């Protein structure tokens, strides 16, 4: 129910202001510098994919130059937003990250507002802090990946649905927002149904005795009609004329995911199914929220907590369960694919901790149902807790497999170990049926919850202060190298070309999906690579320009420094032999510090 009896106090507003200041500072200080250490290294190629088209239009007045247009064809909504940013404040790395930085701040505000409607001020404040002062959200809000924008639009969709209550115009806004989710990146095909499932939550809550009516059929109709009309308009005006290109680029993205996902097979699979996870950055950085949410979920399953169920809690459970299931079926599991699970984790963790925890006798009346619920609760909690402990027993499990004549990789061994242990815990709990009695203290719980938040604030703040403008320095160097070249030759080839040329007038050509290769269509004079500082660069024949000399290594520029200032990537700039001397002279010119 809406929390009408607890008005916002001055103290609450001051805490909200403090949280928002911290959230904003973490996102805007040195915004144009290199990404945070928590970002996956794929940014060196992928970032340019999403700002390429808006940059082309902003600088040269065209949307398409070559056929590698993943952004405009599979993420037109995000492309338009970034183009709007470029139109307002110019083209550059800070501007390219600005849309996500703003999205991150708005996401925090939406989380606070959604929780505050039905829970206490401390719950809403803690949810906002978990959402905004978070390694994953800070890292991706300081990037150009579309996920942060999609998360914000998902929250906007949920907010519009939950607050419609006989106001169809809000449902219409929700329908438009969910279409934006669809058109911001292909994973929107999964994210949009997850957000839409909020209607099912309202229907379920409406069936609950004593609840104020929440589900209004006209609101759902308005939502569906608005979404259908928006999709129809986009389909007729934009998608239909470019149907073949959209399909080609969509297939290419799916294929890239399948290829890259197949390279890492050590997913911890559960109960011999496809459902499994890799121990990536999401699980490392969100362990506190995952453990707290798992404990809260176990208490709900066993019905040992007396806390009333609210709409936003059920919405969050639906969001999380559907999302965890979908992510578990993915083979290509980079951190960013789990980013949209952070809002429900933040909300559920805050709801669990900001009020005094009360655990007592199970409310299941049937002993049989109580046994099943107790076992299920113990199993769910065990899966999450043991996920972090299983790696320590993987080698032993593999040895057992070897004794049985089986060759198990780490993922299979870990999955078998986790499944067996979780099942054992569930069976013991169901047989024993323990009765726990506990009453916590809200102030102590919030103080404990503040510890990881303060730690993340300090660590993320320090990391932000150590960021360096390596990408911008590379772009400025490329401009100096090619300053006197004709435009037809100011073209860069290589997978990182799109990311490295944003702050220059050099045209990047890569990610071709049809027709002749970019190296065959452009007399490109630059060839760009990025690799480990202690590694060697091997030129790829796909970037060789027919009829032109093989390019040579002109310079190596450091980017993506760690907190100690050591570069994690080294950019290699290759030029044709007759331009080597001039290139080296241009590189030696002093690089300018980010202003």
LUMLUM-20260 format. One line per field, with one value per residue (C-alpha): x negated, y, z negated; residue number from 1; residue in one letter. Coordinates in steps of 0.02 Angstrom, whole numbers, plus 50000, padded with zeros to 5 digits. Example, Ala and Ser with C-alpha at 12.3 -4.5 7.8 and 13.67 -1.06 7.14 Angstrom:
xx c(49385, 49316) $
yy c(49775, 49947) $
zz c(49610, 49643) $
pos c(1, 2) $
code c(a, s) $
END
This chain:
xx c(50000, 49945, 49855, 49965, 49939, 49752, 49717, 49541, 49445, 49307, 49182, 49241, 49227, 49052, 48999, 49076, 48983, 48819, 48846, 48886, 48732, 48623, 48709, 48685, 48504, 48459, 48530, 48473, 48297, 48171, 48315, 48217, 48075, 48044, 48173, 48173, 48070, 48232, 48287, 48254, 48110, 48230, 48260, 48107, 48206, 48387, 48399, 48372, 48512, 48641, 48578, 48521, 48683, 48727, 48547, 48551, 48708, 48643, 48475, 48508, 48697, 48730, 48798, 48714, 48541, 48502, 48615, 48560, 48705, 48757, 48805, 48931, 49003, 49022, 49025, 49108, 49182, 49013, 48934, 49058, 49027, 48840, 48861, 48964, 48824, 48697, 48811, 48825, 48648, 48536, 48444, 48317, 48290, 48373, 48523, 48534, 48544, 48663, 48824, 48780, 48721, 48890, 48980, 48890, 48945, 49125, 49124, 49076, 49218, 49343, 49288, 49308, 49480, 49544, 49491, 49547, 49726, 49749, 49610, 49520, 49399, 49248, 49299, 49308, 49144, 49053, 49121, 49061, 48888, 48874, 48923, 48814, 48660, 48618, 48464, 48563, 48682, 48544, 48434, 48570, 48646, 48473, 48476, 48568, 48650, 48840, 48877, 48882, 49008, 49110, 49112, 49176, 49313, 49362, 49380, 49482, 49595, 49621, 49651, 49781, 49873, 49869, 49930, 50062, 50209, 50348, 50239, 50222, 50104, 49971, 50002, 49977, 49809, 49765, 49809, 49698, 49557, 49561, 49544, 49390, 49321, 49349, 49265, 49112, 49022, 49075, 49080, 49234, 49327, 49300, 49306, 49470, 49572, 49491, 49549, 49721, 49741, 49775, 49956, 49966, 49904, 50042, 50171, 50105, 50103, 50280, 50334, 50256, 50386, 50388, 50281, 50332, 50380, 50229, 50265, 50372, 50408, 50422, 50245, 50178, 50272, 50199, 50024, 50043, 50119, 49984, 49846, 49927, 49951, 49772, 49704, 49816, 49756, 49574, 49599, 49681, 49572, 49404, 49390, 49484, 49377, 49219, 49286, 49147, 49008, 49087, 49103, 48924, 48853, 48963, 48904, 48724, 48741, 48819, 48680, 48545, 48623, 48629, 48448, 48380, 48489, 48424, 48246, 48285, 48373, 48342, 48519, 48572, 48722, 48864, 48945, 48877, 48976, 48928, 48960, 48789, 48677, 48498, 48414, 48402, 48394, 48580, 48569, 48411, 48471, 48653, 48621, 48692, 48855, 48867, 48842, 48963, 49094, 49072, 49098, 49253, 49320, 49291, 49387, 49531, 49536, 49536, 49659, 49561, 49563, 49714, 49681, 49828, 49803, 49806, 49829, 49652, 49582, 49681, 49633, 49450, 49466, 49546, 49411, 49271, 49336, 49373, 49206, 49103, 49187, 49154, 48975, 48944, 48990, 48868, 48702, 48624, 48621, 48523, 48553, 48663, 48795, 48832, 48836, 49026, 49042, 48967, 49127, 49231, 49082, 49060, 49246, 49265, 49106, 49164, 49337, 49256, 49132, 49214, 49347, 49316, 49301, 49427, 49416, 49531, 49644, 49688, 49861, 49886, 50027, 49997, 49843, 49819, 49819, 49704, 49577, 49580, 49566, 49425, 49327, 49355, 49302, 49145, 49103, 49121, 49013, 48885, 48868, 48823, 48708, 48620, 48596, 48456, 48380, 48392, 48233, 48130, 48194, 48192, 48023, 48080, 48240, 48140, 48030, 48184, 48244, 48077, 48091, 48260, 48187, 48268, 48180, 48267, 48218, 48226, 48403, 48474, 48379, 48434, 48613, 48622, 48544, 48661, 48816, 48776, 48736, 48891, 49002, 48924, 48955, 49135, 49168, 49091, 49192, 49353, 49323, 49265, 49383, 49290, 49385, 49288, 49335, 49249, 49289, 49167, 49139, 49172, 49036, 48904, 48958, 48948, 48778, 48715, 48788, 48698, 48528, 48522, 48600, 48465, 48332, 48395, 48407, 48227, 48158, 48258, 48216, 48031, 48041, 48132, 47996, 47862, 47942, 47835, 47883, 47794, 47928, 47937, 47748, 47751, 47885, 47787, 47631, 47725, 47781, 47602, 47536, 47666, 47684, 47614, 47690, 47836, 48002, 48008, 47854, 47900, 47976, 47934, 47954, 47953, 48075, 48040, 48049, 48223, 48180, 48011, 48064, 48211, 48115, 48041, 48094, 48030, 48163, 48169, 48210, 48240, 48375, 48426, 48563, 48594, 48516, 48331, 48219, 48182, 47999, 48055, 48167, 48057, 47873, 47855, 47689, 47712, 47722, 47760, 47736, 47753, 47673, 47587, 47434, 47326, 47393, 47351, 47465, 47495, 47561, 47718, 47728, 47910, 47850, 47723, 47773, 47756, 47624, 47549, 47391, 47405, 47416, 47284, 47295, 47276, 47321, 47381, 47493, 47552, 47736, 47852, 47731, 47763, 47767, 47577, 47562, 47506, 47588, 47696, 47701, 47576, 47637, 47529, 47543, 47487, 47455, 47382, 47190, 47169, 47266, 47176, 47056, 47191, 47302, 47168, 47138, 47324, 47333, 47191, 47291, 47352, 47520, 47643, 47719, 47908, 47982) $
yy c(50000, 50179, 50249, 50401, 50405, 50436, 50606, 50650, 50732, 50859, 50726, 50610, 50747, 50790, 50607, 50596, 50751, 50680, 50516, 50607, 50717, 50563, 50476, 50627, 50656, 50474, 50492, 50662, 50689, 50661, 50591, 50597, 50494, 50308, 50185, 50117, 49960, 49863, 49885, 49735, 49755, 49734, 49922, 49949, 49879, 49887, 50067, 50137, 50027, 50129, 50307, 50281, 50331, 50484, 50542, 50520, 50625, 50757, 50779, 50739, 50757, 50578, 50425, 50290, 50276, 50090, 49944, 49918, 50012, 49905, 50058, 50139, 49976, 49878, 50019, 50168, 50240, 50247, 50315, 50459, 50499, 50506, 50610, 50732, 50742, 50777, 50913, 50996, 50987, 50933, 50774, 50694, 50557, 50650, 50687, 50505, 50450, 50588, 50497, 50350, 50462, 50551, 50383, 50320, 50470, 50454, 50268, 50308, 50435, 50310, 50174, 50293, 50350, 50174, 50111, 50268, 50247, 50086, 50079, 50188, 50328, 50224, 50084, 50205, 50290, 50125, 50062, 50222, 50203, 50020, 50069, 50222, 50189, 50025, 49970, 49899, 50044, 50174, 50083, 50064, 50236, 50303, 50210, 50214, 50043, 50054, 49950, 50094, 50185, 50026, 49998, 50175, 50151, 49985, 50074, 50210, 50076, 49993, 50162, 50208, 50043, 50041, 50221, 50216, 50176, 50232, 50362, 50292, 50430, 50356, 50185, 50263, 50331, 50156, 50085, 50210, 50179, 49991, 50019, 50125, 49978, 49867, 49991, 50027, 49861, 49683, 49619, 49729, 49579, 49501, 49658, 49725, 49570, 49573, 49753, 49714, 49572, 49709, 49705, 49526, 49583, 49713, 49581, 49463, 49600, 49647, 49470, 49485, 49512, 49685, 49766, 49928, 49900, 49916, 49827, 49925, 49844, 50011, 50052, 49889, 49921, 50097, 50026, 49890, 50007, 50139, 50009, 49929, 50097, 50150, 49986, 50001, 50178, 50131, 49975, 50067, 50222, 50146, 49957, 49904, 50006, 49936, 49763, 49664, 49770, 49762, 49573, 49556, 49658, 49570, 49401, 49461, 49515, 49348, 49256, 49359, 49318, 49132, 49131, 49226, 49129, 48965, 49015, 49005, 48845, 48843, 48892, 48823, 48724, 48679, 48507, 48454, 48587, 48735, 48847, 48905, 49053, 49108, 49193, 49363, 49541, 49548, 49406, 49476, 49654, 49616, 49477, 49578, 49615, 49436, 49360, 49478, 49452, 49263, 49266, 49376, 49261, 49107, 49189, 49226, 49049, 48975, 49109, 49141, 49330, 49432, 49580, 49628, 49602, 49759, 49782, 49845, 49692, 49573, 49674, 49656, 49468, 49445, 49553, 49458, 49281, 49308, 49395, 49264, 49129, 49213, 49256, 49077, 49017, 49137, 49072, 49243, 49314, 49473, 49581, 49703, 49571, 49563, 49750, 49758, 49642, 49771, 49875, 49729, 49671, 49847, 49862, 49691, 49710, 49879, 49813, 49671, 49776, 49944, 49868, 49761, 49579, 49466, 49278, 49157, 49007, 48967, 49023, 48867, 48775, 48603, 48506, 48437, 48611, 48672, 48535, 48575, 48761, 48742, 48630, 48747, 48898, 48811, 48753, 48927, 49006, 48866, 48888, 49072, 49048, 48895, 48975, 49074, 48923, 48795, 48852, 48792, 48615, 48606, 48520, 48386, 48359, 48344, 48213, 48114, 48124, 48060, 47911, 47874, 47884, 48052, 48206, 48354, 48533, 48662, 48714, 48539, 48491, 48650, 48628, 48449, 48497, 48645, 48546, 48401, 48514, 48622, 48468, 48395, 48555, 48560, 48379, 48401, 48560, 48477, 48327, 48428, 48576, 48696, 48836, 48998, 49143, 49309, 49492, 49617, 49802, 49917, 50041, 49906, 49828, 49994, 50029, 49860, 49893, 50060, 49975, 49906, 50067, 50174, 50053, 50063, 50252, 50265, 50139, 50203, 50382, 50342, 50250, 50396, 50515, 50406, 50401, 50467, 50532, 50394, 50373, 50560, 50570, 50434, 50529, 50691, 50599, 50526, 50701, 50767, 50621, 50643, 50832, 50860, 50707, 50717, 50665, 50509, 50443, 50495, 50324, 50202, 50014, 49891, 49827, 49970, 50104, 50165, 50187, 50269, 50398, 50480, 50638, 50659, 50686, 50516, 50401, 50226, 50078, 49908, 49781, 49761, 49632, 49631, 49682, 49719, 49741, 49918, 49891, 49865, 50018, 50148, 50197, 50191, 50256, 50205, 50032, 50020, 49881, 49868, 49734, 49693, 49801, 49646, 49562, 49574, 49636, 49527, 49616, 49542, 49520, 49577, 49756, 49755, 49880, 49799, 49882, 49978, 49940, 49841, 49964, 49975, 50012, 50198, 50219, 50133, 50236, 50179, 50182, 50116, 50137, 50049, 50142, 50130, 50218, 50064, 50044, 49891, 49912, 49977, 50054, 50023, 50147, 50079, 50188, 50161, 50158, 50325, 50412, 50331, 50474, 50608, 50499, 50478, 50665, 50698, 50570, 50655, 50817, 50842, 50763, 50879, 50838, 50818, 50990) $
zz c(50000, 50027, 49875, 49845, 49655, 49665, 49742, 49795, 49655, 49670, 49619, 49757, 49888, 49830, 49842, 50015, 50069, 50001, 50094, 50256, 50239, 50217, 50363, 50478, 50428, 50461, 50636, 50696, 50624, 50765, 50868, 51031, 50961, 50988, 50920, 50743, 50706, 50677, 50858, 50969, 51093, 51238, 51233, 51343, 51489, 51434, 51373, 51547, 51612, 51518, 51548, 51727, 51815, 51710, 51726, 51916, 51925, 51805, 51891, 52074, 52087, 52141, 52053, 52157, 52233, 52229, 52186, 52006, 51930, 51782, 51680, 51795, 51860, 51698, 51569, 51654, 51493, 51407, 51566, 51571, 51388, 51414, 51570, 51467, 51339, 51475, 51545, 51375, 51307, 51450, 51495, 51378, 51252, 51108, 51219, 51274, 51093, 51041, 51089, 50976, 50835, 50836, 50852, 50698, 50595, 50656, 50614, 50435, 50423, 50495, 50374, 50228, 50287, 50318, 50147, 50055, 50116, 50017, 49889, 49763, 49797, 49740, 49860, 50006, 49960, 49940, 50107, 50191, 50112, 50164, 50342, 50364, 50258, 50341, 50436, 50582, 50606, 50588, 50714, 50845, 50816, 50862, 51028, 51193, 51184, 51206, 51050, 50926, 51036, 51054, 50866, 50840, 50969, 50889, 50723, 50809, 50882, 50714, 50629, 50759, 50739, 50549, 50535, 50672, 50552, 50666, 50753, 50929, 50983, 50869, 50943, 51115, 51058, 50999, 51169, 51256, 51131, 51158, 51346, 51312, 51213, 51365, 51482, 51374, 51404, 51456, 51274, 51261, 51332, 51160, 51054, 51122, 51073, 50900, 50875, 50948, 50823, 50695, 50753, 50692, 50523, 50511, 50557, 50423, 50291, 50339, 50295, 50122, 49988, 49912, 50046, 50127, 50308, 50419, 50582, 50704, 50871, 50964, 50906, 50977, 51140, 51151, 51120, 51252, 51381, 51355, 51371, 51525, 51612, 51574, 51642, 51796, 51833, 51810, 51913, 52059, 52058, 52012, 51994, 52150, 52272, 52190, 52147, 52232, 52155, 51982, 51995, 52058, 51915, 51786, 51848, 51840, 51660, 51613, 51705, 51619, 51451, 51492, 51552, 51403, 51282, 51351, 51306, 51120, 51068, 50880, 50832, 50663, 50727, 50611, 50602, 50772, 50864, 50973, 50824, 50764, 50729, 50742, 50597, 50681, 50616, 50579, 50454, 50376, 50354, 50311, 50184, 50039, 50129, 50192, 50019, 49933, 50068, 50060, 49871, 49891, 50027, 49920, 49777, 49894, 49963, 49788, 49729, 49570, 49584, 49531, 49643, 49758, 49944, 50051, 50237, 50268, 50179, 50290, 50444, 50395, 50367, 50538, 50619, 50531, 50557, 50741, 50767, 50675, 50777, 50943, 50899, 50845, 51019, 51103, 51167, 51191, 51015, 50999, 50846, 50940, 50973, 50787, 50760, 50770, 50619, 50502, 50477, 50406, 50302, 50231, 50192, 50112, 50009, 49946, 49902, 49805, 49707, 49675, 49562, 49409, 49462, 49376, 49397, 49309, 49336, 49516, 49570, 49677, 49588, 49665, 49600, 49775, 49853, 49715, 49754, 49940, 49909, 49782, 49901, 50048, 49945, 49883, 50060, 50135, 50001, 50016, 50204, 50183, 50034, 50103, 50274, 50194, 50106, 50246, 50339, 50190, 50215, 50404, 50417, 50294, 50393, 50554, 50470, 50420, 50599, 50660, 50541, 50618, 50792, 50829, 50897, 50816, 50849, 50710, 50754, 50753, 50595, 50507, 50564, 50502, 50335, 50312, 50362, 50246, 50098, 50123, 50138, 49980, 49883, 49945, 49894, 49722, 49692, 49750, 49635, 49486, 49512, 49397, 49311, 49302, 49192, 49216, 49198, 49269, 49243, 49390, 49342, 49325, 49489, 49582, 49502, 49563, 49736, 49740, 49725, 49903, 49969, 49887, 49947, 50126, 50115, 50056, 50181, 50330, 50284, 50279, 50445, 50526, 50466, 50549, 50721, 50864, 51038, 51133, 51267, 51296, 51310, 51443, 51540, 51530, 51588, 51736, 51783, 51776, 51878, 52015, 52011, 52186, 52267, 52390, 52314, 52422, 52333, 52156, 52126, 51987, 51996, 51851, 51721, 51598, 51734, 51690, 51506, 51533, 51663, 51574, 51529, 51704, 51884, 51935, 52007, 51929, 52041, 51962, 51920, 52102, 52122, 52309, 52473, 52492, 52343, 52287, 52332, 52512, 52520, 52435, 52459, 52270, 52204, 52022, 51945, 51759, 51633, 51444, 51338, 51176, 51137, 51117, 51273, 51457, 51595, 51745, 51898, 51972, 52161, 52162, 52135, 52278, 52414, 52587, 52694, 52545, 52445, 52284, 52139, 52002, 51816, 51786, 51603, 51446, 51333, 51160, 51113, 50976, 50831, 50666, 50500, 50492, 50660, 50756, 50927, 50951, 51140, 51267, 51430, 51584, 51728, 51897, 52050, 52223, 52227, 52318, 52180, 52034, 51997, 52002, 51894, 51761, 51759, 51734, 51595, 51501, 51492, 51313, 51276, 51190, 51023, 51021, 50991) $
pos c(1, 2, 3, 4, 5, 6, 7, 8, 9, 10, 11, 12, 13, 14, 15, 16, 17, 18, 19, 20, 21, 22, 23, 24, 25, 26, 27, 28, 29, 30, 31, 32, 33, 34, 35, 36, 37, 38, 39, 40, 41, 42, 43, 44, 45, 46, 47, 48, 49, 50, 51, 52, 53, 54, 55, 56, 57, 58, 59, 60, 61, 62, 63, 64, 65, 66, 67, 68, 69, 70, 71, 72, 73, 74, 75, 76, 77, 78, 79, 80, 81, 82, 83, 84, 85, 86, 87, 88, 89, 90, 91, 92, 93, 94, 95, 96, 97, 98, 99, 100, 101, 102, 103, 104, 105, 106, 107, 108, 109, 110, 111, 112, 113, 114, 115, 116, 117, 118, 119, 120, 121, 122, 123, 124, 125, 126, 127, 128, 129, 130, 131, 132, 133, 134, 135, 136, 137, 138, 139, 140, 141, 142, 143, 144, 145, 146, 147, 148, 149, 150, 151, 152, 153, 154, 155, 156, 157, 158, 159, 160, 161, 162, 163, 164, 165, 166, 167, 168, 169, 170, 171, 172, 173, 174, 175, 176, 177, 178, 179, 180, 181, 182, 183, 184, 185, 186, 187, 188, 189, 190, 191, 192, 193, 194, 195, 196, 197, 198, 199, 200, 201, 202, 203, 204, 205, 206, 207, 208, 209, 210, 211, 212, 213, 214, 215, 216, 217, 218, 219, 220, 221, 222, 223, 224, 225, 226, 227, 228, 229, 230, 231, 232, 233, 234, 235, 236, 237, 238, 239, 240, 241, 242, 243, 244, 245, 246, 247, 248, 249, 250, 251, 252, 253, 254, 255, 256, 257, 258, 259, 260, 261, 262, 263, 264, 265, 266, 267, 268, 269, 270, 271, 272, 273, 274, 275, 276, 277, 278, 279, 280, 281, 282, 283, 284, 285, 286, 287, 288, 289, 290, 291, 292, 293, 294, 295, 296, 297, 298, 299, 300, 301, 302, 303, 304, 305, 306, 307, 308, 309, 310, 311, 312, 313, 314, 315, 316, 317, 318, 319, 320, 321, 322, 323, 324, 325, 326, 327, 328, 329, 330, 331, 332, 333, 334, 335, 336, 337, 338, 339, 340, 341, 342, 343, 344, 345, 346, 347, 348, 349, 350, 351, 352, 353, 354, 355, 356, 357, 358, 359, 360, 361, 362, 363, 364, 365, 366, 367, 368, 369, 370, 371, 372, 373, 374, 375, 376, 377, 378, 379, 380, 381, 382, 383, 384, 385, 386, 387, 388, 389, 390, 391, 392, 393, 394, 395, 396, 397, 398, 399, 400, 401, 402, 403, 404, 405, 406, 407, 408, 409, 410, 411, 412, 413, 414, 415, 416, 417, 418, 419, 420, 421, 422, 423, 424, 425, 426, 427, 428, 429, 430, 431, 432, 433, 434, 435, 436, 437, 438, 439, 440, 441, 442, 443, 444, 445, 446, 447, 448, 449, 450, 451, 452, 453, 454, 455, 456, 457, 458, 459, 460, 461, 462, 463, 464, 465, 466, 467, 468, 469, 470, 471, 472, 473, 474, 475, 476, 477, 478, 479, 480, 481, 482, 483, 484, 485, 486, 487, 488, 489, 490, 491, 492, 493, 494, 495, 496, 497, 498, 499, 500, 501, 502, 503, 504, 505, 506, 507, 508, 509, 510, 511, 512, 513, 514, 515, 516, 517, 518, 519, 520, 521, 522, 523, 524, 525, 526, 527, 528, 529, 530, 531, 532, 533, 534, 535, 536, 537, 538, 539, 540, 541, 542, 543, 544, 545, 546, 547, 548, 549, 550, 551, 552, 553, 554, 555, 556, 557, 558, 559, 560, 561, 562, 563, 564, 565, 566, 567, 568, 569, 570, 571, 572, 573, 574, 575, 576, 577, 578, 579, 580, 581, 582, 583, 584, 585, 586, 587, 588, 589, 590, 591, 592, 593, 594, 595) $
code c(x, x, x, x, x, x, x, x, x, x, x, x, x, x, x, x, x, x, x, x, x, x, x, x, x, x, x, x, x, x, x, x, x, x, x, x, x, x, x, x, x, x, x, x, x, x, x, x, x, x, x, x, x, x, x, x, x, x, x, x, x, x, x, x, x, x, x, x, x, x, x, x, x, x, x, x, x, x, x, x, x, x, x, x, x, x, x, x, x, x, x, x, x, x, x, x, x, x, x, x, x, x, x, x, x, x, x, x, x, x, x, x, x, x, x, x, x, x, x, x, x, x, x, x, x, x, x, x, x, x, x, x, x, x, x, x, x, x, x, x, x, x, x, x, x, x, x, x, x, x, x, x, x, x, x, x, x, x, x, x, x, x, x, x, x, x, x, x, x, x, x, x, x, x, x, x, x, x, x, x, x, x, x, x, x, x, x, x, x, x, x, x, x, x, x, x, x, x, x, x, x, x, x, x, x, x, x, x, x, x, x, x, x, x, x, x, x, x, x, x, x, x, x, x, x, x, x, x, x, x, x, x, x, x, x, x, x, x, x, x, x, x, x, x, x, x, x, x, x, x, x, x, x, x, x, x, x, x, x, x, x, x, x, x, x, x, x, x, x, x, x, x, x, x, x, x, x, x, x, x, x, x, x, x, x, x, x, x, x, x, x, x, x, x, x, x, x, x, x, x, x, x, x, x, x, x, x, x, x, x, x, x, x, x, x, x, x, x, x, x, x, x, x, x, x, x, x, x, x, x, x, x, x, x, x, x, x, x, x, x, x, x, x, x, x, x, x, x, x, x, x, x, x, x, x, x, x, x, x, x, x, x, x, x, x, x, x, x, x, x, x, x, x, x, x, x, x, x, x, x, x, x, x, x, x, x, x, x, x, x, x, x, x, x, x, x, x, x, x, x, x, x, x, x, x, x, x, x, x, x, x, x, x, x, x, x, x, x, x, x, x, x, x, x, x, x, x, x, x, x, x, x, x, x, x, x, x, x, x, x, x, x, x, x, x, x, x, x, x, x, x, x, x, x, x, x, x, x, x, x, x, x, x, x, x, x, x, x, x, x, x, x, x, x, x, x, x, x, x, x, x, x, x, x, x, x, x, x, x, x, x, x, x, x, x, x, x, x, x, x, x, x, x, x, x, x, x, x, x, x, x, x, x, x, x, x, x, x, x, x, x, x, x, x, x, x, x, x, x, x, x, x, x, x, x, x, x, x, x, x, x, x, x, x, x, x, x, x, x, x, x, x, x, x, x, x, x, x, x, x, x, x, x, x, x, x, x, x, x, x, x, x, x, x, x, x, x, x, x, x, x, x, x, x, x, x, x, x, x, x, x, x, x, x, x) $
END
